[in-house]
Amino acid sequence: MTRLAYGGARKEFVGGREWFVRDIPAHRAEKAYRCPECGTDVPVGQAHVVAWPADHLFGDEVAVRDRRHIHAHCWRGR
């Protein structure tokens, strides 16, 4: 499948698990989130990534519930 089939996400293998990962550019970062890696805020207007386990289909309820908004540097450091 292509990135388009995954809503623009790519697949990455991190921490022994396959993930869908999508970059969120600063102009699309419209809500604040708590980064699950470092525990600090991902503020409105800050570019970051959203990731969810690849064993869930894109768009299903579980995938939506399991999405995590993470600082890009925290994701790269996993």
PEHU-V571961 format. One line per field, one symbol per residue. ss: DSSP state (a for helix, b for strand, c for the rest). Layout:
ss->???
This chain:
ss->cccaaacccbbbbbccbbbbbbbbcaaaccccbbccccccbbcccccbbbbbbcccccccaaaaaacbbbcaaaaacc
